[in-house]
Structure formats: structure tokens, C-alpha cells
Amino acid sequence: MPDKLHNQEESSLNLNSFLTLIKDKSNSFFIDVANVIEYLQTVLRNLFTKTFEFQEFLKQCYQIGNKSVGLISITGIIVGLVLTIQSRPALVEFGAVAMLPGMVAISIIREMGPVITALICAGKIGSSMGAELGSMRVTEQIDAMEVSNTNPINFLIIPRVLAATVMIPILTLYADAIGIFGSWLGINLKDNVSLDLFINQAFAQVEFIDVFPAVIKTFFFGAVIGLVGCYKGYNAGRGTESVGIAANSAVVTASLLLIIVDLIAVQITDLF
């Protein structure tokens, strides 16, 4: 009998602990949602003010491009090479090697270029923004700006978000070009094709509907990277470990949201 009462008490305690955990997690989730909505409202409200920090915007554009262009160049060439080397045997089997440049170009322009570039930038730029703003929060520089009547949203967040929104499409177009060049190198490992002939074969199959949606979604990719990176850094905790948490959380959250945005973009494009 005592054992039975003891087991019932343990079950009751486990149930209460579980319900408390669910309650805490639910409260934390809804608080985070409210903070995100408030953050987006603040950014949108300050986006159209007259006090735009153009010099900071140019500085952020340069830093984003400078940090990412090397890694994007290497990745683009490798992606083009791998797609070409992996696809060629199947096309040779069906006697359709002439379709290889067009197939690789469409694959890179529509999906591989934008997504891989955005994920690289999420790792390089998103983590950088999270760490930079997180360290400013820890060292109370953001608090000092607020006390001195300087709007940190206008000076820190708006230029970074706009710079990411502008630079990601440019870096994507560059990655597409480098990837197609890598595909030409891959074809010349087995055949001897001139660059002019390769480009003509590649773009003969590329249409407007392949390019336009891919470019448009990169603007949303850039906005997601900028907004997430700045949000995680701006709302970092007070301890020194919060900087690393903000940087890591920015990369993970931005990468997940990029995949979701890409899925939505593909579904919308498929309607056309």
C-alpha cells in the first residue's frame, strides 16, 4: 500500500513537472513572437524616416561583399564542376550531351546559385551581425546611444538590413556566373568546347521565367539574413557568452528561414 501511494505521488509530480514545462515553453514562445512583431514594426517605422545613414549603408555593403566574395567564388566553381561531372554520364547514355550546358545553367540560376549563396552569407554575414551587435549590447554601447538621443535602429539595424537586401542579389548573380564558368571547366575535362559555344548552348535554353523569380527571391533572402542577424544581436543578453549565443542563433534561424522562403518562392513560381 505505501509503495502504491509513493508511485501515485511520483506520477503526480511528473505530470505537474511536464505541465509546468509546457506552460513555460508556451509563455516563452509567445513572448518571442511578440518581441519579433515589435522589432519588425520598429524597423519598418524607422525605414522611411529622413535620417538615413548612407555612409554606414555603403560601409556595410562593402563589408558584406568583401567578406563573402572569396568563399562564393570557390563554392561557385565547385558547384559548377560537380553538377557537370555528375550529370554528364547520364546524358552521354541518352546521347544528349549537347543539353548539358543548358541544364547546368538552369539548375544554377534557378536554385543552386541563390540558395547556396544565401546559406553562405547567412553563415558569414548573419553571424557577423549577431556577434557585432551582441558585443555592443554587452558592452552597453547600444544603451549609451539610446541615452545620448541617438536612434540605434537607424544607425545600426537599418543600414545592415538594407545592405544585405541589396548585396545578396548581386552576390547571387556573381555566383551564377562563376558556377557557369565552373561548368565550362568541367566539360573541358572530357571534351574540347570553346567558351563562346558553351555560353550560347547554355543561354539558348534559359528563359525569362528562369531568371526573374530567382532574382526576386534573393531580395527576400537578403532581408531575412539582415533582419535575423540584427535581431539576435540587438536582443542579446548581458553576459559575455551571449555574444556567441547570438551569433550561433542568427546562423541557425536565418538558414532555416531561408529554406522556408525558398520553398514558398518555388510554390509561387510553379503557379506561373
Secondary structure, 3 states (H helix, E strand, C coil): CHHHHHHHHHHHHHHHHHHHHHHHHHHHHHHHHHHHHHHHHHHHHHHCCCCCCHHHHHHHHHHHHHHHHHHHHHHHHHHHHHHHHHHHHHHHHCCCHHHHHHHHHHHHHHHHHHHHHHHHHHHHHHHHHHHHHHHHHHCCHHHHHHHCCCCHHHHHHHHHHHHHHHHHHHHHHHHHHHHHHHHHHHHCCCCCCCHHHHHHHHHCCCCHHHHHHHHHHHHHHHHHHHHHHHHHHHCCCCCCHHHHHHHHHHHHHHHHHHHHHHHHHHHHHHHC
